[in-house]
Amino acid sequence: MANTSTRTLRLLSLLQNHRHWSGAELAERLGVSARTLRRDVDRLRELGYPVEARRGVEGGYQLAAGAALPPLVIDDDEAVALAVGLHLAAQGAVDGIAESSVRALAKVARVMPARLRRRVEALRAVTEAVEWGGAGPAPVDPAALTVVALACRDNERLTFGYTTGDERRSQRRVEPHRLVCVGRRWYLVAHDLDRQDWRVFRLDRLTRPTVDGGRFRPRELPAQDAAAFVRARLREPSAPHEVEAVVEAPAATVRRRVGRWSTVEEIGPERSRVRMSVDSLEWPMMMLGALEAEFRVVHPPELHAAVAALAARFTRATATSETTSAPGAP
């Protein structure tokens, strides 16, 4: 059996990673008796962690929001800075951390007091993120993102309004499975209860997500994982552009940089093929340019023309600069 301090930290981690645990489940995970579990819970409460307990058949333990953040972790100012930073990171501005940021944000939101939430919202109201390139994806409400993330984590049914690409509006009831960030957009993979099928929902088209209080047993997803399921759906005819390019760089290097938004295939030691489905050609142009490697557009023809036009524009800009800086130039 682990020592008391180690076991207490393990208990805290379990409570933070799942909304509700039965006493029997927690005791089994920790390898202790019900009596020892109660003592460990009391120890967390003494440290300031608001652990709620319910008796009965549906009873158990859960970490609740308290009057203050638990001590010896982070102070109020650090908590506000952390939440604002996680909101920004969750928008996909930094490669590789968006999904982790949502999970961390969900943990912070669970125990953050109301007064700190107000400070976070005030800071967000006067903060703007810089978009790269042209028009970026529609913004996602961080509050809605957090509600959906918690519902995925806790296996709780969701209801929300949804607007499709052709402006049709409907009310949906779903069993949420996973959040996936692809191509600077957030998608929810969920089982639609009214249509009895797995669906992918864009979060920027989702409004007023609400947990209805019902729990469910997770279903088996008909795909290798949620990311593969989303990519497969994006390859369907609804996606306007199927992009393919050959990059003169190892697949491992390319995958590390852009694998999150595309499928990368090795076709040689120093060459790889990149495929992606997008609704705008601006993003693949920026992505391919950022690889710092030679590449060739295979299709679509529209991307080939767009890259050629951009290259010509850069060439003209360079020629103008050389002319004005040449010795003896007027």
C-alpha positions, 0 to 999 in steps of 0.5 A: 500500500502506498504511504499516506501522502502519496495516496492522498495525492492519488485520490486528489488526481482521481477526483480531478479527472472524473466528476463523480466516483462511488466509494467502492470504485475509489477504494478499489483504485487506491487499494484501501478500505472504505474506512481508510478512504473516508480518512483520506477524504477528510485529510483533503478537506483539511487541506482546503479541497471541497470534497462532497460526499453523498450517501445511498445507492447513488452515493459517492464523492466528487470535487466541488467548487469552493469558496476559495481555491485549494491552498498550496497550489496556485494563488488567485492571480495565478489562477486568473492568468492560468485560465486566460492563457488556457482560453487562448491556447484552446483556440489552437494558436499554439501547435500541439497543446489545444486539446490539453488546454481544454482538459486543463481548463475544465479542471480549473473551471470545476473548482474556481470560485465565482469571483475569479470567474468574473475576473477571467471574463473581464480580462477576456472581454478586453483581450483580442487574439491575432489571426494569421492570414485571412479570415480565420474560423469563427470564434468558439465561446470558451464557456461553451467549450468548457461545458462540452469538455466536461460533458465528454469527460463525465459521460453526461448527455448534452442538448444544444442548438446547431446551425448547419452549413446551409443555415438549417437550425435544429435542436440536438440531444447527444451523448458526447464522446470527444473534442477534436481540434483539426485545421484550427477548428474544434469539432465534437464527436457525439452520438445523436440520440434523435438520429441514432447515428454518430455525428460530427459537430463544429463548435462554432456552429453550436449554441447554448450547450446544456447538460441535462443531468442524464448519465450514459454508458459510452458507446464504441466509436466506429473508427480507430479514434475520434481524430480519425473519425473527424478526418474521415467525415471531412473528406466527404463531399461536403468539404470543398477542397481536397488538397494534396502536395509532395514535400521534400522533407522526411515524413516524421518531420512534416508529421511533427509540424502539421500532422495534427491538421493533415495526413502525412504519408512517407514516399521516400527517406526525404520526401512525403505526401501531405493530404488534407480537406479544407474549406479555404485555400489560405490555410494550406498555403500558409501551412506548406510555406511554414514547413521551410521545405521545397514542395509541389502542389498535386491538386487542386488546380485552384491551390496551384494557381493561388500558390503561383499568384502568391509567389509572383507577388513575393517576387515583385516585392523582392524586385522592387526592394532590390531596385530601390536599394541598388547603388545609383538608383534614383 
